[in-house]
Amino acid sequence: PWKTVEAVELATLEWVTWFNHQRLLEPIGYIPPAEAEERYYSQLAPQAEYACT
């Protein structure tokens, strides 16, 4: 269906964006994977600050 390599690349980028930023996952509380990752690393940040002092 795609006529150029660029069209395939664009469709792939759009799908990856949807997959990571819009798709809601039940096992992680109906939030997108990117949000879950952001929450995970924000919880680690305060712990890392204490470990350095």
MOPEJO-V537167 format. One record per backbone hydrogen bond with DSSP energy under -0.5 kcal/mol. NH is the residue of the N-H (numbers start at 1). CO is the residue of the C=O. Records with the same first field share a line. If there is no record, write none. Layout:
BEGIN
NH->CO + CO
END
This chain:
BEGIN
8->4
9->5
10->6
11->7
12->8
13->9
14->10
15->11
16->12
17->13
18->14
19->15
20->16
21->17
22->18
23->18
25->31
26->24
28->25
29->26
30->25
31->25
34->20
36->32
37->33
38->34
39->35
40->36
41->37
42->38
43->39
44->40
45->41
46->42
47->43
48->44
49->45
50->46
51->47
52->48
53->49 + 50
END
